[in-house]
Amino acid sequence: MSLDLTQLPAFLLACAVVVLTPGVDAFLLLRTSLRQGVRSGLLTLAGIHSAALVHVALVVSGLGLLISHSPGVLTALRWLGAAYLGYLAFSIARGLWLARGELRTATAGEREDERAGNGPFLRGFLCNITNPKMLLFCLAFLPQFIGAAGNPVLQLGVLAGVFMVLAFAWELAIVLAASRLQERLARPVVLNGLDAFCAVAFLSMSVGLVLGS
């Protein structure tokens, strides 16, 4: 396989920077875990990483490269991702509007999410699978650390595996920390503020996908 071990520290540092940068997955996990608890948070996490495995499989198999050179496919993915993030933002904002003036608990938030039409696993999966930035990131980032000797496919698989383990560990920490704080933070002002923040974040990311080149 011949991984270039001299580049391993740089690879791990780059992975840490990427993993710790807040994105749609982190916001979704934080909101779900704080509102619905550890079980829903873990289901969302499983959905996110199931989709990530699909992205990695596309990259390792070479199909990801074909997709990256197909402007029509990338545009379709970008619009799908933007539409889903916009849908999430609208659903959260709608829940805030309908529940204005009422006490909003974690249980009420869970019912609103159920009315939105999908469970935590599917939300996590769709958020990740419809985001073309994940695929393009893998294509641009991982090959930089492949050694000149050895099987590039195996090296890609190992590097992707290391990245996914680091991402999973960090996102699992988010789920566990948020769910432990659930009872302490389950107050209307906190939940409303969290929902408003997430709605704005999802809408901003949706617009970013539409405007992205």
Beta strands, then each sheet from edge to edge (+ up, - down):
end
